[in-house]
Amino acid sequence: MKKNIIQLKGVKKSYKNVEVLKGIDLEVEQGGIFALLGSNGAGKTTIIRIMATLLKADAGSVLINGFDIEKKPGNIRGSISLTGQFAAIDEVLTGRENLQMIAKLRHLKNPKQVADELINRFAMSEAADRRVGTYSGGMKRRIDIAMSLVGNPKIIFLDEPTTGLDPEARLEVWKIVKELAAAGTTVFLTTQYLEESEQLADKIAILHGGKIIALDTLEGLKKLFPPAKVEYVEKQPTLEEIFLTIIGKKEEK
């Protein structure tokens, strides 16, 4: 049985008088891909920032990789990595130099070897010694995710990783995310793209109105949708239909 590597209980957060998170309960198993799905402004980035020790919750408890966020924030930082909505890379440096810089900042013994291994893993040999400013959007995101793997973190947080990417680059990121999970990394992904959750996630949580209103596998979420009418072929509900149905039910109450 897999253990829970992330646990949130009763997490609340307000900005001035606006309550963004109204008591978040979440458990994420080690390994695999967990998607937090919600519309723009739902509070997805706030949850990520709290788990990454960048923002303090007003109430509730957070355990990451067995460490309490209040007591052991340093231990948590050593076992996680965060890739935000926009690539955090130095465009003047080459891809290789960016990777070596992060390895040095993490005080790793052999930055050159670390960079070489990630360049091979992410199939970036041809672009590695070019300035990042010359990269395509998909390649920038690839080097950004590679940088977040320096030091082999157990958990990687990806906050809307395909925002602003074209369809081809988005597929490239999806491939990388699947490979990360296959290698044993726990991936916690936020997205507003329904298709992204459908394609990638082992489990999906839906954030709406400051609360998690559904949490299940895609198949489990489909069971919340009214049974399909059998005509010539039984039509399976899309995640978009499930999302809108669940939100509608919550707003009726």
Secondary structure, DSSP 8 states (H G I E B T S, - for coil): ---EEEEEEEEEEEETTEEEEEEEEEEEESSSEEEEE--TTSSHHHHHHHHTTSS--SEEEEEETTEETTT-HHHHHTTEEEE-SS----TTSBHHHHHHHHHHHTT-S-HHHHHHHHHHHTT-TTTTTSBGGGS-HHHHHHHHHHHHTTT--SEEEEESTTTT--HHHHHHHHHHHHHHHHTT-EEEEEES-HHHHHHH-SEEEEEETTEEEEEE-HHHHHTTS----BSSSB----HHHHHHHHHHHHHH-
